[in-house]
Amino acid sequence: MYWLVPPEWCGETVFILGGGPSLKNVDIFSLRNRRVIAINNSWELAPWADILYFCDVRWWNWHGERASRQFEGRYIVTASQLLDDPRGRLLKLTGATGLEKDPSGLRHGSNSGYQVINLAYHLGVKRIVLLGYDMHVKNGTHWHPGHPSTKPDMYGKSLSDAMLPKFDSLVDPLKEAGVEVINATPGSALRCWPIRSLKEAL
C-alpha cells in the first residue's frame, strides 16, 4: 500500500518549490532540466517538475482534477490518500519531528515543506535548495491567491508556533547523512540553514 521511495537521485541536487510569495520572483525557467519537487499549487509554475507533493486532502479536492490533467511530471506523492491518477504514490506519516529513515514514511513537521525535505532525503539527494519557503505572512500567505480556508492571522500564528520550530530537528540528522540544505528564499524566517541566492545555489 505504501510507496517505498527509490533512491533515484543519488548524489544529485533537488530544488523544492514551496508556496511563499517570494516564489513569484524566482526565475523558474532556470530550473528546467534539474530535479524539482513542487508543493501544492507551485506545480503551476513548473508543470514539468519531477514530482508534485501535497498532504492536505482538501487541496486535492480543490485542485486535484486540474492538476491530474495538466501536471506533466512523473509522480504525484501524498501522505493523505491514494489517488486515481496512475502516478499517485502514498506515504505514511510517522511522527512530528526528526528525519524519518524508513522510505515508506515521512515526519510531518506540521507542514508540507518539511515533509518534502524528508522525501528528498529518501530520493538520495546530497543537496537541497529551498525556494518559496518564506514562512511568514508579511507579503501575503502564498504566491497564488491562497487556499479557500487560509486566514492570514491564523496562518501566521501556525507558521511561527507550529511549523518553524520543528525544522530545527532536521538540521543534525541531515548533516549526519551528508545532505546539504540551502535556503534560497530571500527574507525567509527559516534561519536554521544558510540563506543564499538562487544564482549562488545554481
ChimeraX attribute file (.defattr): number of C-alpha atoms within 10 A of each C-alpha:
attribute: neighborCount
match mode: 1-to-1
recipient: residues
	/A:1	9
	/A:2	13
	/A:3	15
	/A:4	14
	/A:5	20
	/A:6	12
	/A:7	14
	/A:8	11
	/A:9	16
	/A:10	13
	/A:11	14
	/A:12	14
	/A:13	22
	/A:14	25
	/A:15	24
	/A:16	26
	/A:17	29
	/A:18	28
	/A:19	26
	/A:20	24
	/A:21	23
	/A:22	20
	/A:23	22
	/A:24	15
	/A:25	10
	/A:26	16
	/A:27	11
	/A:28	13
	/A:29	9
	/A:30	11
	/A:31	16
	/A:32	11
	/A:33	10
	/A:34	14
	/A:35	17
	/A:36	24
	/A:37	28
	/A:38	28
	/A:39	24
	/A:40	22
	/A:41	24
	/A:42	24
	/A:43	25
	/A:44	15
	/A:45	16
	/A:46	21
	/A:47	17
	/A:48	19
	/A:49	26
	/A:50	20
	/A:51	22
	/A:52	30
	/A:53	25
	/A:54	24
	/A:55	23
	/A:56	15
	/A:57	14
	/A:58	14
	/A:59	14
	/A:60	19
	/A:61	9
	/A:62	12
	/A:63	14
	/A:64	19
	/A:65	11
	/A:66	10
	/A:67	19
	/A:68	19
	/A:69	9
	/A:70	13
	/A:71	20
	/A:72	17
	/A:73	19
	/A:74	14
	/A:75	18
	/A:76	24
	/A:77	25
	/A:78	25
	/A:79	21
	/A:80	17
	/A:81	16
	/A:82	15
	/A:83	16
	/A:84	8
	/A:85	14
	/A:86	11
	/A:87	14
	/A:88	18
	/A:89	22
	/A:90	21
	/A:91	22
	/A:92	19
	/A:93	18
	/A:94	14
	/A:95	14
	/A:96	17
	/A:97	19
	/A:98	21
	/A:99	27
	/A:100	22
	/A:101	14
	/A:102	12
	/A:103	19
	/A:104	20
	/A:105	24
	/A:106	27
	/A:107	24
	/A:108	25
	/A:109	24
	/A:110	19
	/A:111	20
	/A:112	22
	/A:113	28
	/A:114	24
	/A:115	27
	/A:116	26
	/A:117	24
	/A:118	23
	/A:119	25
	/A:120	23
	/A:121	27
	/A:122	24
	/A:123	19
	/A:124	20
	/A:125	21
	/A:126	20
	/A:127	19
	/A:128	23
	/A:129	23
	/A:130	23
	/A:131	26
	/A:132	26
	/A:133	25
	/A:134	27
	/A:135	25
	/A:136	23
	/A:137	17
	/A:138	11
	/A:139	11
	/A:140	16
	/A:141	22
	/A:142	25
	/A:143	18
	/A:144	15
	/A:145	10
	/A:146	16
	/A:147	14
	/A:148	9
	/A:149	8
	/A:150	13
	/A:151	11
	/A:152	16
	/A:153	11
	/A:154	9
	/A:155	17
	/A:156	19
	/A:157	13
	/A:158	16
	/A:159	19
	/A:160	14
	/A:161	11
	/A:162	15
	/A:163	20
	/A:164	20
	/A:165	15
	/A:166	18
	/A:167	22
	/A:168	15
	/A:169	15
	/A:170	19
	/A:171	17
	/A:172	13
	/A:173	15
	/A:174	19
	/A:175	12
	/A:176	9
	/A:177	11
	/A:178	14
	/A:179	19
	/A:180	17
	/A:181	21
	/A:182	20
	/A:183	26
	/A:184	26
	/A:185	25
	/A:186	17
	/A:187	15
	/A:188	17
	/A:189	15
	/A:190	20
	/A:191	12
	/A:192	16
	/A:193	15
	/A:194	11
	/A:195	20
	/A:196	15
	/A:197	14
	/A:198	20
	/A:199	9
	/A:200	9
	/A:201	16
	/A:202	11
